[in-house]
Amino acid sequence: MKQIYSTLFFALISFMSFSQTFDWETGIDTENGVVQTVDGITATFTTSSNSHSILNGAGYAGSSGNVVFATNQTTSVTVSFSAPVNIATVFGLDADASIGSTWTFTPSGGSNSSVDQFISSSTGATVTLNWTSVNSFTITSSQGNESFGLDDIVLSSTLNINNATTNNVKIYPNPSSQFIQISNINSNESYTIFSIFGNKIKNGIISNNTQIDISNFANGIYLLKFDSGNTIKFIKN
């Protein structure tokens, strides 16, 4: 019965989309920028004038909570990531309530195009980017100097769990809280474990019928990928 429930669960999640959001609620303002870490990826907000801060926007211009912004007029801001990410949307707001201007969002990494979006002085805007494999992005304004503000940066899943294949490789117990054991593999296969967001969690070499310790993993869904091409989904509970 437990195996049936696991099979049904994996069938269900194969049709779900996953995302993670940098909402700055747990952001920290440092000398080198405002930083926040979500699911193992760190985003850093910096400005060309090295003037940056974080505060609760209290719904200002449509923000949902904490926002990061350039405290003085500046020519550009940059958000960089500790690992390549797929960015779905970002919420921009004019932090100095000027007349509004067109912002240009320029990505670094991947094969993506810049996006232009008018940002009003009274209401922010959710900017659709749909970028993949981005290391960072920079924002500039048509009016030159600007007090840029950002709220939610929404990432989309970096791994397609629909493409998981097993080719008779077995993993058990699944779900598990302490370890997983692998059978029906060749001797000494290299493996990497990813979160569903594409973050590399662990890697190594394993032989047939040996165990991988997952006791320190956060509860959730993971993908175990072998260099041979097999990919297996499992749950840490």
Order of alpha helices (4+ residues) and beta strands (2+ residues): alpha-beta-beta-beta-beta-beta-beta-beta-beta-beta-beta-beta-beta-beta-beta-beta-beta-beta-beta
